[in-house]
């Protein structure tokens, strides 16, 4: 298991945005999309609940986090570039945190049906 802050730091570094911006209320797509990916990572790699994740990301309601996770998962299926970016982040996590060898790597490899 990772810490919630670790997931956020990894995404912030990948997208080259300040952590406080990622955790803030800015709605530009350049910030909101990485934030959605953080929500997914937080659910997959931490034991934090939706309310705890919401509190970390600027006291967002748990339903905002739930909707964000659902939205991000749909985008990961439909958007090849976003899926590639997410896979790169996942590989970074598994490279830098190898202490979880039995945690399945949830890579979104396949593209949509053609």
RAPEHU-V441425 format. One line per field, one symbol per residue. phi: phi as a letter, one per 30 degrees, with the letter a starting at -180 (. if undefined). A space follows every 10 residues. Layout:
phi=???
//
This chain:
phi=.cdeddeddd deddchbded ddddcdceed cddedddded ddddcbcdde dddeddcihd dddddedddd ddddddddcd dddddddddd ddddddbddc dddddddcdd cedc
//
